[in-house]
Amino acid sequence: DIGGGGGGDASSVVDLATVQKILDDDHHGLDHVKRRIVEFVAVSGLTPHKTQGAILLLVGPPGVGKTSLGRSIASCLNRKFARMSLGGVHDEAEIRGHRRTYIGAMPGAVIQAIRRAKSHNPVILLDEIDKLGMGGIRGDPAAALLEVLDPEQNSTFVDHYLNVPYDLSGVVFIATANSLDTISEPMLDRMEVVEVSGYTESDKVSIATRYLLPRQLSVHGLTDKDLSLPTETLRVLTSSYTREAGVRALERRIAALCRSVAVDKVKLIQQSHDDVRTGEAIPEDVPERLCQEGQQVVMTTENLESVLGVPRYDHESAETTTILPPGVSTGLAWTRTGGELLFIECAMSAGTGGVQLTGQLGDVMKESAMIGVTFVRTHADLLASMFHHIGEGDNPFLALDASTDLHLHVPSGAVPKDGPSAGVAIVAALVSLLSGIPVQGDVAMTGEATLRGRVMPVGGIRDKVLAAHRGGVRHVVVPVRNRSDLDELPEDVRESMRFDCVTTLIEAIGVIFDVAQPCELQPEAANQGAPLILNSAL
């Protein structure tokens, strides 16, 4: 009997209030993910004997709680839990098992997970499915997994070691991944993608207070009477000592603080024992004296540096709180670890009309830069009218001609960058350079630009806005077709920031530089439903 007889009472309809409480107790925030899990659990409770339909794929940066969400789903369904790590699996036999004729043959990972869970209907977490090998000399494990994930086929799954059909239809599969790029289309077609985004600074502070600090105190043999981390200290930890979408690095920093306090506590205990042996000031009750001398350590922002060293990061950089020099704008980028601020720098010099692009830009980003240059050149008169530079000889936007070289640079030159979402920021930097009017340091922008001057939608809006908020930006310009993405932002972020949704580059320039748009363009913009200010609280 591979699965044993256990598995919990998975046939009864679950109490959704209990499910919500389990999710809230185990995870902070992630409301849209919890809502989808509640729906998933409700359907599973109503159809316990039917083939499992939806297979959830939790996609998000490292450290945001994808694996622990899988455990919570198992608790909500009252089922056993087993985890399959798929990272680095390149052999099809790891999934289907080895035939018994081989020396050291054993069942595949799926059957072994069921055996570990000791249940026929556990929740199996397919961890890091995006790192699964995609074919090779030993077969294609990703293709072998397709049968496991297909509800129409997995009722007759054949493991090579067992060599008999095994019914997997009662198993609930949950998958996790950091990115969708390396997952094949047939596999994605069998799963429902649920995005698990990064946390805000306030979320991280709450998580550290409720989960991370108590856990690390217990791991290091301490209690809340030994160490206290005020809210302001946790804010400095999250902003100056970590740069991540999740909380793993934050937990490591808290662990370092706990180790420091543990060392001091052990030294105090050893000193007290030495006093007892030498007879110096022997107290009547040594433990009571230790309790009196072992005062709680309140870790303030001032003494963080003595334990963790100098701050590694500076999210509240000077660029976000001051006026940028002409030719510089703040864009927003998306990475696998969350959003980032992306500065665009432009400069001109005498030359032959060439354009130089530096900063390890990819092909798509280079094309975005060329589109921006062409747009400014072809709309020089219109831009001059917006900035009141009337007259042929007084138009600074005509300076971008055959006698001038343009150099566009994106800092952090060792980091490759690509994608179309910097189009608006590139145009803003060029307009700032030519007009001599700087961009405000607390304004950031994202959106793809076209030659016609349209602003196209881009992805990763939530992570980008969270990065802007974390970096001190309070005004963000986004494409109007990304307006619905702003609804996914936490309420405190929406209320503390201003968002302008734009349809054209001319609208974006008007908003960024606070200049009036040409009258003939305003009706068209109005017909497109932009610009739109969703929140103006600053």
Stockholm file with secondary structure:
# STOCKHOLM 1.0

chainA/1-538         DIGGGGGGDASSVVDLATVQKILDDDHHGLDHVKRRIVEFVAVSGLTPHKTQGAILLLVGPPGVGKTSLGRSIASCLNRKFARMSLGGVHDEAEIRGHRRTYIGAMPGAVIQAIRRAKSHNPVILLDEIDKLGMGGIRGDPAAALLEVLDPEQNSTFVDHYLNVPYDLSGVVFIATANSLDTISEPMLDRMEVVEVSGYTESDKVSIATRYLLPRQLSVHGLTDKDLSLPTETLRVLTSSYTREAGVRALERRIAALCRSVAVDKVKLIQQSHDDVRTGEAIPEDVPERLCQEGQQVVMTTENLESVLGVPRYDHESAETTTILPPGVSTGLAWTRTGGELLFIECAMSAGTGGVQLTGQLGDVMKESAMIGVTFVRTHADLLASMFHHIGEGDNPFLALDASTDLHLHVPSGAVPKDGPSAGVAIVAALVSLLSGIPVQGDVAMTGEATLRGRVMPVGGIRDKVLAAHRGGVRHVVVPVRNRSDLDELPEDVRESMRFDCVTTLIEAIGVIFDVAQPCELQPEAANQGAPLILNSAL
#=GR chainA/1-538 SS CCSCSBCCCTTSCCCHHHHHHHHHHHCSSCHHHHHHHHHHHHHHHHCTTSCCCCCEEEECCTTSSHHHHHHHHHHHHTCCEEEEECTTCCCTHHHHCCCTTSTTCCCCHHHHHHHHHTBSSCEEEEETGGGSCCCCTTCCHHHHHHHHHCTTTGGGEECTTTCSEECCTTCEEEEEESCSTTSCHHHHHTSEEEECCCCCHHHHHHHIIIIIHHHHHHHTTCCTTTEECCHHHHHHHHHHSCCCSSSHHHHHHHHHHHHHHHHHHHHHHHHHHHHHHHTTTCCSCHHHHHHHHCCCEECCSSSHHHHHCSCSCCSSCGGGTSBCCTTEEEEEEEETTEEEEEEEEEEEEESSSCEEEESSBCHHHHHHHHHHHHHHHHTHHHHHHHTTCCSGGGCGGGGSSTTEEEEEECSCTTSCBCCSTTHHHHHHHHHHHHHCCCCBTTEEECCEECTTSBEECCSCHHHHHHHHHHTTCCEEEEEGGGGGGGGGSCHHHHHHCEEEEESBHHHHHHHHHTCCCCGGGHHHHHHTTCCEESCCCC
#=GC SS_cons         CCSCSBCCCTTSCCCHHHHHHHHHHHCSSCHHHHHHHHHHHHHHHHCTTSCCCCCEEEECCTTSSHHHHHHHHHHHHTCCEEEEECTTCCCTHHHHCCCTTSTTCCCCHHHHHHHHHTBSSCEEEEETGGGSCCCCTTCCHHHHHHHHHCTTTGGGEECTTTCSEECCTTCEEEEEESCSTTSCHHHHHTSEEEECCCCCHHHHHHHIIIIIHHHHHHHTTCCTTTEECCHHHHHHHHHHSCCCSSSHHHHHHHHHHHHHHHHHHHHHHHHHHHHHHHTTTCCSCHHHHHHHHCCCEECCSSSHHHHHCSCSCCSSCGGGTSBCCTTEEEEEEEETTEEEEEEEEEEEEESSSCEEEESSBCHHHHHHHHHHHHHHHHTHHHHHHHTTCCSGGGCGGGGSSTTEEEEEECSCTTSCBCCSTTHHHHHHHHHHHHHCCCCBTTEEECCEECTTSBEECCSCHHHHHHHHHHTTCCEEEEEGGGGGGGGGSCHHHHHHCEEEEESBHHHHHHHHHTCCCCGGGHHHHHHTTCCEESCCCC
//
